[in-house]
Amino acid sequence: RRATGFTTRSDIGPARDANDPVDDRHAPPGKRTVGDQMKKNQTADDDDEDLNDTNYDEFNGYAGSLFSSGPYEKDDEEADAIYAALDKRMDERRKERREQREKEEIEKYRMERPKIQQQFSDLKRKLAEVTEEEWLSIPEVGDARNKRQRNPRYEKLTPVPDSFFAKHLQSGENHTSVDPRQTQFGGLNTPYPGGLNTPYPGGMTPGLMTPGTGELDMRKIGQARNTLMDMRLSQVSDSVSGQTVVDPKGYLTDLNSMIPTHGGDINDIKKARLLLKSVRETNPHHPPAWIASARLEEVTGKLQVARNLIMKGTEMCPKSEDVWLEAARLQPGDTAKAVVAQAVRHLPQSVRIYIRAAELETDIRAKKRVLRKALEHVPNSVRLWKAAVELEEPEDARIMLSRAVECCPTSVELWLALARLETYENARKVLNKARENIPTDRHIWITAAKLEEANGNTQMVEKIIDRAITSLRANGVEINREQWIQDAEECDKAGSVATCQAIMRAVIGIGIEEEDRKHTWMEDADSCVAHNALECARAIYAYALQVFPSKKSVWLRAAYFEKNHGTRESLEALLQRAVAHCPKAEVLWLMGAKSKWLAGDVPAARSILALAFQANPNSEEIWLAAVKLESENNEYERARRLLAKARSSAPTARVFMKSVKLEWVLGNIAAAQELCEEALKHYEDFPKLWMMKGQIEEQKELVEKAREAYNQGLKKCRHSIPLWLLLSRLEEKVGQLTRARAILEKSRLKNPKNPDLWLESVRLEYRAGLKNIANTLMAKALQECPNSGILWSEAIFLEARPQRKTKSVDALKKCEHDPHVLLAVAKLFWSERKITKAREWFHRTVKIDSDLGDAWAFFYKFELQHGTEEQQEEVRKRCENAEPRHGELWCDVSKDIENWQKKIGEILVLVAAKLKNTF
């Protein structure tokens, strides 16, 4: 009959749902349902590696990793990283083609299946043609929800009268259904479980219904309702939002007193308490356990418990100094004294306990009594002797110290203290005894040297220091150069000049390689100057000059040191010695001549320069210094003769320039022009001569000739920035703005990345009233010269006031130590009337670059407006010492022909007067 086999449910067992429980009634969580078991089995199967032949490929091998179950080691990680790098590299090679292909596929897909938004785009465009009447005639979309959802009807609750309950209780009817609210609250319309509108549990409590009679006691229901209402009202009255019945301040104070001051967790405290208790019980004679327990209780605010614990600790560990000191600390005043007295009985040799006892006493006599008692028990304690001596008068202190050095002969401090209190003769004896007792301490020797110096015996100082080093070496003491230099600095500050110089001479050469001497000594001198130990620095320079008498750099540094920190006499004496040893060093001759000239001794300055001529014949610097000396002292004919000699014997561009300048400032314009023409024949590539020629023509108001001079100069010196600027300003002055702009653009092409040219371009547009173009140019300038301080300082003030602060922050990030930026920030604070900050930034600016005259001028102007006369004078003096030579505004005034003989202070006043607070 061609029958086929089949399988029924009885053959394979009943079908089971994933949520059906398993047969094992005690299965752990996560294995209690059939689904959980299946998931577990599936995960187990996944974990096992499938090494079946069907999972094998001839090229790729097995689909999974054969060794995934093995440990993953460092070399596996390295191999994976190499493979990943290779994959990344290969992926990058195909990246462009893949991205192109993906793009094409997406475009094709979008063509075939456009978005709904794209499908309706033509209709959306047609919406523009819809009129207002058509738009308003579109019907409103109705609410698609059914009626019950649209109009929800709130459930109505009607209060049931008491008569209803009474009637039904009497009738004794049985109800077959339960009110859903009853099941929710466990009662009938009451938030309290198992009660009938009553705060007391129980559905039909005795007293509400008399058993057997079926009568309801309505009076008790009313009482219960009133009780519930009272509870609710009291809750509301005590709430934060309602009117409170608690005094809030008092309540918060109570809360604060309850909050522990430690900031740890309560459980941590309990754990610590338990551990410490265990330590105390295990080893009751271990002092740190008692101290730690007491401190824990103190921190948690239980001071009395802490005191009780530490007192128990003193009983268990009576020989522990720390426990007694902790007990004295925790106890209040009088009790602490009693504790210390008890401690002294147990530990009569403890210095710390005696010191604590003295600290607890408020009366000086009581302190003295305690310390003297302590010294009876512990006569060899330096600490006790020092504490006792500090409380005594000088005479008593001397007597006590003489006893102290007998008891503590190895204490240097006590010996030195005694020497200070003794007379000269006795002090020498004391120090000699100290040296015998302590032959390895340098301080005794240094004090002896200071003692001799203080009593006018300076020739002994050198001997004492030399003997000190010899003696200390003999006793095996290593001479630590840094320590001795530090001692010398302390002597300097104490006024013992001879001692400090003697120490320096003795130790300066110790432990230094011969080739490092000069470098190390110069560093030491700088360090001494930084620590304000000027005599030490002077001693170092003197010693260095003895060792290196022909080193020009050492003489120069010594001369600058004397100029900044010494007197004019000391500087001149040093320079006389310097030129004797280094006659070829022009700068030393010039410094000497300048010092004499500033002191008003012109003949001496002349004689120094004459000697300099002999040592350095035909030196340009000395020729020009001699000319300056004569011209500054109104000896113009002598200056002319000197310049004529210089031009014939040592002709240089600078000599010619100074010759032209002299004739120009004296008003001999024709002679100046003649000299200028002669100079340009020899030195046509010297831009300053072209500038002077052009400026003389400008002064004579011959614009064409001035323009021609500048243009000729630029052909020869196209990299001279001042020449470009002069030509541009000349064109601007005669109203040729376009030509000035073109000149500046040309100059920027010839001299790229030059901030001065960019700045002039920006200012040109700003002066012409084209602020937008100025801002655009400034942005370009900052791109080309991002670290230019002068551009950033200008950019700050091109911004509107609210944006200036942000711009200044950007400027400081780019040019943190640029004086122009610091000056701009100081001006910014000045404009905001932040006087203290502005002054601080002005100080910073002149400290970073003291050669910037503009900074000094603004600083002086600021002090004129907001400072005292002393502050103004201080700025003027500092400026005169700094002798600034640069700065745009400064050079405008200082190089003006009319101001050629003005001193630095006068130029400062003129520049400050020209400044206007327009920022």
Helices and strands as residue ranges (DSSP letters): H 9-12, H 34-47, G 53-55, E 56-57, E 61-62, H 74-93, H 95-112, H 116-119, H 121-126, G 127-129, H 132-136, H 147-150, H 162-171, H 180-185, H 218-237, H 248-258, H 266-282, H 287-299, H 303-316, H 321-330, H 333-346, H 351-360, H 364-377, H 382-390, H 394-407, H 412-421, H 424-437, H 442-454, H 458-474, H 481-494, H 497-507, G 514-516, H 517-530, H 534-547, H 552-565, H 568-581, H 586-598, H 602-615, H 620-632, H 636-649, H 653-665, H 669-682, H 687-699, H 703-716, H 721-733, H 737-750, H 755-767, H 771-784, H 789-798, H 801-814, H 819-831, H 835-848, H 853-866, H 869-882, H 888-894, G 897-899, H 904-914
